[in-house]
Amino acid sequence: MTSLPLLQLHGTPRERGLQHGEALREAIATNVAVYRSRMLTSGVPEGELTERSQRFLAQFARYDAGYGATMEGIAEASGQDLLDIVLLNARYELLYSAWSEFGRPTVDGIRSECTSFGGADGVFAASGTHIGQNWDWFTGVEGALLQWEHGDTTVIGFTEAGVAGAKIGLNSAGIGLCINGLGASADDWRLDTVPMHLRTQRVLQSASLAEAIGHAQAPRPGCSANFFIGSASDGVATIETSPLGSRVIYQDGAAPLVHANHFRAPEALGVYESWLETGRVSTYHRCDRMETLLAKESPVSTERLYAAMRDHEGGPLGLCRHPVETDPVELQTHTAFAAHLELDAKRFSYTWGPPCESEFATVSL
């Protein structure tokens, strides 16, 4: 495994952006090229990329001037056009709305993204509240760990190079976050609301589970998503969100809570998951498989947990995924990042790449 760079960011939002852009200059250039290509493959017209990025630049500025200043710093120090940095930061809305509208381009209809898990104290053999996930995504994307201060709170999280807000991580208040991409026919990037990566940053800067859930439930998001949130003092909840509403599911009892890339009860929100009709999908297999593997032991040992995260049952549908070399490069995905967050211990363990290929590296607050 190649460990990820850990950036200790300091100063104003703009100064943190300058530090980010300077340290990850080459990785940011790679991500700009990758995402421009993936958006075109997904059906976004090339002539509209600039227009859509311009729209999101205004949204970021409207909802959080500091986030906008961070993007400006990243662009300046990395030598990238500001609208290309905005494109990275809005890539969730731009890609997911295209997939819901046009149907995600896949090989044999297989779609795979991420599988989250977690439980309050007593669910795992190692004491305290734990959450984590396998984050399955495109090959070729570059990542990093960011650490920064928000008031009295220290945050550490995983991001894609050039994205100002982290999306998987924990903080010194004992709050942790994992995410799952969801899709529904109501998704629309044109909705004027708090963008996904700004919401994940706000969740990671929260001081309590209630505050974190509130940020996840920002009114009428442009695209559906699931926020898997844990608290050292208040347990674990997963929040399914869509333009039609949101639903909070709390972990209860000795069984871990698990979530993949489908709404657990789509009828509860009235959502229609159009992408599920494109062919075979892995989300149901991964969710069931993770629940089955973790149910074999109570409480769940770290060894059992890591074995589950490394499980290959189902091949390309499995929990631990690898690129299919015969697939077109633009359609290849793999388990790009695996995370295990111990919220009481403030410990972040991860692999960069499929977890079966290396031991977990650990950083702590």
C-alpha positions in Angstrom: 0.0 0.0 0.0 1.1 3.5 -0.7 0.1 5.7 2.3 -1.7 8.9 1.7 -0.1 12.3 2.4 -1.4 13.9 5.6 -1.7 17.7 5.3 -1.8 19.7 8.5 -3.7 22.8 7.4 -3.5 26.1 9.2 -4.8 29.7 9.0 -7.7 31.2 7.1 -9.7 29.2 4.6 -7.8 30.8 1.8 -4.5 29.9 3.4 -5.6 26.3 3.9 -6.5 26.2 0.2 -3.1 27.5 -0.8 -1.4 24.8 1.4 -3.7 22.2 -0.1 -3.0 23.3 -3.7 0.7 23.6 -3.3 1.1 20.1 -1.6 -1.1 18.3 -4.0 -0.4 20.1 -7.3 0.2 17.0 -9.5 -2.5 15.0 -7.9 -5.0 17.8 -8.5 -4.1 18.0 -12.1 -4.7 14.2 -12.4 -8.1 14.5 -10.8 -9.2 17.4 -13.0 -8.4 15.2 -16.1 -10.1 12.1 -14.7 -13.3 13.9 -13.7 -13.6 15.8 -16.9 -13.4 12.5 -18.8 -15.8 10.7 -16.5 -18.4 13.5 -16.8 -18.3 13.4 -20.6 -18.6 9.6 -20.5 -21.6 10.0 -18.2 -23.5 12.1 -20.7 -22.7 15.7 -19.5 -22.3 17.8 -22.7 -18.7 19.1 -23.0 -20.1 22.6 -23.8 -22.0 22.7 -20.5 -19.1 21.8 -18.1 -18.0 25.5 -17.7 -21.6 26.7 -17.4 -22.4 24.1 -14.7 -19.2 24.8 -12.8 -20.0 28.5 -12.9 -23.4 27.8 -11.3 -21.8 25.8 -8.5 -19.2 28.5 -7.9 -22.1 30.9 -7.1 -23.7 28.2 -4.8 -20.6 27.6 -2.8 -20.1 31.4 -2.4 -23.7 31.8 -1.3 -23.8 29.1 1.3 -20.2 29.3 2.7 -17.8 32.1 1.7 -15.0 30.3 3.5 -15.4 27.2 1.3 -15.3 29.4 -1.8 -12.1 31.0 -0.5 -10.5 27.6 0.1 -11.3 26.6 -3.5 -9.7 29.9 -4.7 -6.5 29.1 -2.8 -6.4 25.6 -4.2 -6.8 26.9 -7.7 -4.1 29.5 -7.3 -1.5 27.3 -5.7 -2.1 24.3 -8.0 -2.1 26.3 -11.2 -5.6 25.1 -12.1 -8.5 27.2 -13.4 -10.9 28.0 -10.6 -13.8 26.5 -12.5 -12.0 23.2 -12.8 -11.5 23.2 -9.0 -15.2 23.9 -8.7 -15.9 21.0 -11.0 -14.1 18.7 -8.6 -16.0 20.0 -5.6 -19.3 19.7 -7.4 -18.5 16.4 -9.0 -21.1 14.5 -6.8 -24.0 16.5 -8.1 -22.8 16.6 -11.7 -22.1 12.9 -11.9 -25.0 11.5 -9.9 -27.6 13.6 -11.6 -26.2 12.5 -15.0 -26.4 8.9 -13.9 -30.0 9.2 -12.7 -30.9 11.0 -16.0 -29.0 9.0 -18.6 -28.3 5.8 -16.7 -24.8 5.2 -15.4 -22.4 3.6 -18.1 -21.4 0.3 -16.7 -20.1 -3.0 -17.8 -22.8 -5.7 -17.6 -24.8 -3.3 -15.6 -22.6 -3.7 -12.5 -22.6 -0.6 -10.3 -20.5 -0.5 -7.2 -19.6 2.3 -4.8 -19.4 1.8 -1.1 -20.5 -0.2 1.9 -20.7 1.4 5.4 -21.0 -0.2 8.8 -21.0 0.8 12.4 -22.3 0.3 16.0 -22.4 1.9 19.4 -20.3 0.7 22.4 -20.7 -3.1 22.8 -21.2 -3.9 19.2 -17.5 -4.3 18.5 -15.0 -6.2 20.7 -12.8 -3.1 20.8 -14.6 -0.8 23.1 -16.4 2.4 22.0 -18.4 3.4 18.9 -17.0 2.3 15.6 -18.0 3.2 12.0 -16.2 2.6 8.7 -16.6 1.7 5.0 -15.2 0.4 1.8 -15.2 3.3 -0.6 -15.4 1.9 -4.2 -14.7 4.4 -6.9 -13.0 5.1 -10.2 -9.4 4.0 -10.7 -6.9 6.8 -11.2 -8.4 9.2 -8.6 -5.8 10.7 -6.2 -6.5 11.2 -2.5 -5.1 12.7 0.7 -5.8 13.1 4.4 -6.5 16.6 5.7 -6.3 17.8 9.3 -7.5 21.3 10.4 -9.0 23.2 13.3 -12.6 24.4 13.4 -12.9 26.5 16.6 -12.0 24.1 19.4 -12.5 21.0 17.3 -9.8 19.2 15.4 -10.9 17.3 12.2 -9.1 14.7 10.2 -10.6 13.3 7.0 -10.1 11.8 3.6 -10.6 13.8 0.5 -9.9 13.7 -3.2 -7.1 16.0 -4.2 -8.6 19.4 -5.0 -11.8 18.8 -3.0 -11.8 21.4 -0.2 -14.1 19.4 2.2 -13.3 16.0 3.5 -15.9 13.3 3.2 -14.8 10.4 5.4 -13.3 11.1 8.8 -13.6 12.0 12.5 -13.1 14.8 14.9 -12.0 15.5 18.5 -15.6 15.8 19.6 -16.1 12.1 18.8 -18.1 12.6 15.6 -17.3 10.4 12.6 -18.7 10.3 9.0 -18.8 7.8 6.2 -20.9 8.2 3.0 -22.9 6.2 0.4 -23.9 7.4 -3.0 -27.6 7.0 -3.7 -29.6 7.8 -6.9 -33.2 8.7 -7.6 -35.1 10.0 -10.6 -35.8 13.3 -8.7 -32.1 14.1 -8.5 -31.3 17.4 -10.2 -28.0 19.3 -10.1 -29.8 22.6 -10.8 -31.5 22.7 -7.4 -30.2 25.6 -5.4 -29.0 24.0 -2.1 -25.9 23.2 0.0 -23.6 21.1 -2.2 -22.6 17.6 -1.1 -19.0 18.3 -0.2 -19.9 21.3 1.8 -22.4 19.2 3.8 -19.8 16.6 4.5 -17.4 19.2 5.8 -20.1 20.6 8.1 -20.9 17.2 9.4 -17.2 16.6 10.2 -17.0 19.9 12.0 -20.0 19.1 14.2 -19.9 19.0 18.0 -22.8 16.5 18.5 -24.7 13.8 16.7 -27.8 16.1 16.5 -25.8 18.9 14.9 -24.3 16.4 12.4 -27.7 15.0 11.5 -29.0 18.5 11.0 -26.2 19.3 8.4 -26.9 16.0 6.6 -30.6 16.9 6.3 -30.0 20.2 4.6 -33.2 21.0 2.8 -33.8 19.5 -0.6 -30.4 18.4 -1.8 -29.7 18.3 -5.5 -28.8 14.6 -5.4 -29.6 11.7 -3.1 -26.9 10.6 -0.7 -26.6 8.6 2.6 -24.6 10.0 5.5 -23.4 7.3 7.9 -22.7 9.2 11.2 -21.3 8.0 14.5 -20.9 9.7 17.9 -18.7 8.4 20.7 -21.4 9.5 23.2 -24.7 9.0 21.3 -24.3 6.0 19.0 -24.7 5.6 15.2 -27.3 6.7 12.7 -27.6 6.6 8.9 -29.4 9.4 7.1 -30.9 8.8 3.7 -31.5 12.0 1.8 -33.1 13.0 -1.5 -34.7 16.0 -3.1 -38.0 14.5 -1.8 -37.0 14.3 1.9 -34.8 12.5 4.4 -35.0 9.6 6.7 -32.9 8.8 9.8 -32.2 5.1 10.8 -30.6 4.5 14.2 -28.5 1.6 15.1 -30.1 -0.4 17.9 -29.1 -3.5 19.7 -26.1 -5.7 19.3 -26.2 -6.0 15.5 -24.1 -3.5 13.5 -25.9 -1.1 11.2 -25.0 -1.5 7.5 -25.7 0.6 4.5 -24.8 0.4 0.8 -26.0 2.2 -2.3 -29.8 1.8 -2.2 -32.5 3.3 -0.1 -33.5 0.7 2.6 -37.1 1.7 2.3 -37.6 3.8 -0.9 -41.3 3.9 -0.4 -40.8 5.8 2.9 -39.6 8.8 0.9 -41.4 8.1 -2.4 -38.2 7.9 -4.3 -37.8 6.0 -7.6 -34.3 4.5 -8.1 -34.2 4.5 -11.8 -30.6 3.3 -12.1 -31.5 0.0 -10.5 -33.2 -1.0 -13.8 -29.9 -0.8 -15.7 -28.9 -4.4 -15.0 -27.1 -6.3 -12.3 -26.1 -4.1 -9.3 -23.9 -5.0 -6.4 -25.5 -2.9 -3.7 -27.9 -5.6 -2.5 -25.2 -8.2 -2.5 -22.7 -6.1 -0.6 -25.2 -5.0 2.0 -26.4 -8.5 2.7 -22.9 -9.9 2.6 -21.6 -7.4 5.2 -24.5 -8.1 7.5 -24.0 -11.8 7.2 -20.3 -11.7 7.8 -20.5 -9.4 10.9 -23.4 -11.5 12.3 -21.0 -14.4 12.7 -19.5 -12.9 15.8 -20.9 -10.8 18.7 -19.2 -8.6 19.6 -17.4 -8.2 16.4 -13.6 -8.5 16.6 -11.3 -6.3 14.6 -10.0 -9.4 12.8 -13.6 -10.4 11.8 -14.3 -6.8 10.6 -11.2 -6.6 8.5 -11.9 -10.1 7.0 -15.3 -8.9 6.0 -13.9 -5.7 4.4 -11.5 -8.0 2.4 -14.2 -10.4 1.3 -14.4 -11.3 -2.4 -17.5 -13.4 -2.5 -19.4 -12.4 -5.7 -16.3 -11.4 -7.6 -17.1 -8.0 -9.3 -20.1 -7.7 -7.0 -18.1 -8.2 -3.9 -17.2 -6.1 -0.9 -13.5 -5.8 -1.8 -13.3 -4.9 -5.5 -10.6 -4.9 -8.1 -10.5 -3.4 -11.6 -11.6 -5.7 -14.4 -8.7 -5.2 -16.7 -10.7 -6.0 -19.9 -13.2 -3.2 -19.1 -12.7 0.2 -20.7 -10.5 2.3 -18.5 -13.2 4.9 -18.0 -15.5 2.3 -16.5 -13.0 0.6 -14.2 -13.7 0.8 -10.5 -12.1 -0.7 -7.4 -12.1 -0.4 -3.6 -10.1 2.8 -3.7 -10.1 3.4 0.1 -11.1 1.5 3.2 -11.6 3.2 6.5 -12.2 2.0 10.1 -12.9 4.9 12.5 -12.8 4.3 16.3 -14.6 7.4 17.6 -13.8 7.1 21.4 -10.1 6.4 20.7 -10.0 9.2 18.0 -8.3 6.7 15.8 -8.5 6.5 11.9 -7.2 3.3 10.2 -7.2 3.0 6.5 -5.9 1.4 3.3 -5.3 3.3 0.1 -6.4 0.7 -2.4 -8.2 -2.6 -1.8 -7.9 -3.7 1.8 -6.9 -7.2 0.9 -3.6 -5.9 -0.5 -2.1 -4.4 2.7 -2.4 -3.8 6.4 -4.3 -0.9 7.7 -2.3 2.3 8.5 -3.4 4.3 11.5 -3.4 8.0 12.4 -4.8 9.4 15.6 -5.9 12.7 17.1 
